[in-house]
């Protein structure tokens, strides 16, 4: 599978229109995650996630027709990024997420929980870091989930959207993982022998569970 900025924009011209709008406002942003994944894999796009740092051009965007809507409870881990605005523009839902600084904005894909969601585009080009992992996942029809926090609603959505794919879990994936009640699993396995999916109830946490060298540790995160 060939992946490039131009291919993404040809398949979904709205991506370029959105980025051109931000660039004209000198609003330094990155588009990442599901909107790029679903564009390439011809799936319905739920929303567009826009990461930024610095000031938010609320009035300029409103003047261009962005309709801002109430925020839900923040579904993301504390300290990594912060959902600041929800909007609708040209009939598409857009989420704006503020990063602590420009370094964290460029590093966001390292925090994404699965192997097909680590694509990112900036003004006019595609980031390279998540491309190889995406291609491998598509070739093998396998989504690998890392040992990081995952919102259970998001996990449920991706599993249902890619129900025919294998879903494998690295050691350390301990939060909100779908549990197959008939089979225990370890390391990389497929816990979905049937479409029936069960979920553990999420527990309140102030810590993000990380996985490194197959050992778990806790890292306190601060905004």
N, C-alpha and C positions, 0 to 999 in steps of 0.2 A: 504494500500500500504506500503510495506517494503522499506525503504530507508537506504542505508549505503554506505560507501566508496567503498566496494567491489562490491556491486550491480552496482553502477555507472560505475566502471571500467570494469566489465564483459559486460555490455551493450555497452560500448564505450571504448575499450582498448586504444584509442588515449589519453584519459585523463591521464592515468597512464604513458604512454610514455612521454607525455609532462612534467608532474611533475617530473619524474625521470631525465629527461634532465636538468631541472632547479636545482634539488637537487644536481646533480653531479657538477654543476657550483657554488654551494653554493649561489644560487640566490633565496632569500627568497620571495616566491610568494603565492598568493591565486588565485584559479580559482572560479569564481562566476557567478551567473546570468543565462543567456539564454542557455548556452551550457549544463548546468546541468539540467535545466528545460526540454529542448527539448530531452535530452537523456532519461530521465525517461518517458516522454510522447510520445516518438517515433515520434517526429516531425523533420523536416529538421533543421540542425544546421547552422546558418548563419556565426557565427564566435565564437572565444574563447576569452573571456575577462580575462586578467591576471593583477592582482593588485600587486604592489610591492612598496617598499620604499628603499631609498638609491641609490647606484650607479647601472647603467644599463650596463650589460655585452655585449655591442654591438658587439665587435670584436669576442668574443667567440661564440656568437650565429650565427654570419655570417659565421664563420668557420664551424659550424655544419649544414649549409645549409639554415638558415633563410634568406629569401629574403625580404628586407625592401622596402616598398612602400611609396609614398608620403602621408602625413597626410591630412585628410579633416579638415574643420573648426571644432573646438572643440564643440561637441554636449552636453557636460555635464555642470552642474552648476558650476560657478566659485567658487573656494575655497574648494570644496569637494575632487576632484581628477583631474588629468590632463592627457589627452591623449598625450603620448610622442612618441610612435612608432606603426606603422602598419607593419605587416609582413605576409608572406606566407611560410608555412613549411609543407612539405608532402601534398601539395594541399589544406591545410586548412588555412583560414584567422585567424590571431591572432591580437588582440589589446592589447597593453601594457599601463596600466594606473598607473600613479605614485601618491601615497598617501603622505600626508605631513609627516607622521611618522607611526611607527608600531601600535600605538593605533588606528589611523584613519583607517589603513588597516583592523584591526579586527572589526571595527565598520561599515564597508561599507554597510553591508546588511540593516542596519537601514535606510539608505538613498535611498534604492531601492524603486521604486514607486508602485509595485504591489505584491500581496500575493503569486504568484507562481514564483517569481524571486529572492527570498531571500535565496537561497541555496549557500553554499560556501564550498570548500574543500581546505585543506592545505596539507602539505606533509604527506600523508598516512592516513588522517582521515577526516571525515565529520564534519563540524561545526553544532552545535545543534540548533542555534537560529531560523532559518527559517523553520525547518522541520515540526513543528506542524501546522503552518499556511499553508504550502504547502499541507499537507495531507488534511486539512479541505477544502481547495479550490478544490482539485481534487475530494473529496467525493461529494461536493455540485455542482461541475461544475460551480463555481463562482469565478471570479477574482475580488478582491477588490483593488481599486486604492486609494492610500493615498493622503493626501493633500500636495504633494511635486511637484517640477518642473518635467515636462515630456516633452521631445522633441516630437513634433507632428508626426514626421516620425516614431519614435519608437512606439508611441501609435497606429498609423495606422497599423503598422506591426503586433503587438500583437493582436489587434482586428481582423484582417483578418486571422491570424494563428489560433485563437481560436474563430471563428465567431459563433460557436454553443453554446458557453458558455455564461452565464450571466456576464455582466460587471457592477459592482456596484461601486459607488463613495462616499467616505466619505465626510462629510461636510468639506469645505476648499479646495477641488479640483477645482481650479479656472483657471488653465492655460492649454491651448491647449486641453481642453476636447471636445470629439465629442459631437456635439449638435444635438439633435433631434428637428426638427423645429416644430413638432406638439404637443410636450408635454413638459411641464416644470417639473423639478424634484428637489427634495431636499432629504437630508440625503442619505440613501442607496436605490438606485433604479436601474432599468435596462433601460438605454436610447436607447436600440437597438431592437425595435419591428420588424424591418426589417433589411436586410443586408445593406441598404443604410446608409452611414455614412457621416456626415458633420463635418468640422473642423473650429474652430476659427483660424484666422491668429495669429501667435505668436507675442507678443509685446516685444521689447527689454527691458531687465530687468537686473539690477545689484543686485537684491535682490531675495532670494529664498522664496517662499510662504510656510509657515508652517501651520500645523493644530495641535492644541492641545486643548483638552477639548471643542471642537466645536467652538473655537474662533480663528480668524485669527490674526496673527501678522507677522511682518517682521523682519528677522534677517539678518543683513549685513554679508556677508561672505567674507573672505580675503584669498588669496593664500599665 
